Amino acid sequence: MSVHVETSIDFNNVTDKEIKEFGRNIVRDNIVVVRNQELDESRILHICETIGNVLKPKQFFMHPDYPGLFRVTNERKDGEKIGIFADKELDWHSNGNGRPSGNESCVALYCIKPGKNSITSFCDTRQAYNELPDDIKEIVDDVDCTFQFKNNTFYKLEEGDKELIMFENKRIYPEGVTKPLVYNHPYDNGKGLYFTFHYIREMWRRSGKELDQESLKQYLLDHVFQEKYIYHHTDWQPGDFIFMDQFHSIHKRNEVEGDRFLYRISFDYQGSFNE
């Protein structure tokens, strides 16, 4: 079983039609690694906007001239962070876990500076779901969860950090959000586990049947994070472009060493599926 797909596409020499086909295949392939690209900011953004609608929040981490390109970096300007996910280890997560599930179905990372000893790991939660025993599937298909960011779980931030203020969303989602543990993907309708466990505050069965939350959570921790479901990207290089579906996978990263700068782009597949 392959957890990821590597492709030799040259994004400087493809048509928009070919980019849209590539976008459709992300849903199928789940984690796609493209290497040896030489793309400027305009081209990176064009590729992602051709695949779908790009998220463009007005936040400190956004490129000032190319909104849609999130800066992921430990660089500072006048002592202040200019990027999201700056230095520290990130445990397992995917995009928008503390918000209602929208259509930001994919995240891409484009490497400018890899830093030192940088490892990003990706877990295939679709395949992990597919290989659950039938009796466990019957349970998880019936489970809803409260998802809410809590500091010092997947990410550890100091009080007052502008990233912490952004993640907590205290004013918008003070009680967290409810989502099913098993989703139907908005584009291919495939099932998978939405098991971003650091965000899960409570689980219950919507049928009203009894649920041992801790036992189920431990079972899923043991099952989902088997190495057969995980790909480790251990040798980041400038020009690496990684696309990861945000329903079918989750990812994590070790603590940053050296100078590291990536662009992160969050988008849906509207341009690829709604032609």
Protein Blocks (a to p, Z undefined) as FASTA:
>chain_A
ZZbdcdfbdfklccfklmmmmmmmmmmnopacdehiacdfklmmmmmmmmmccdddddfk
lcfklghiacddfbdeehiafbehklmccddddehklpccdfblbccdddfbgojoiacd
dddfklmmmmpcfklmmmmmmpccdddddehilbccdehiaklmmmnommmmmnopaddf
bdcdfklopacddddfklpmbdcdfklpacdfklmmmmmmmmmmgfklpccdfbbcehia
cdddfklpccdddddehjdddddddddfklmmmZZ
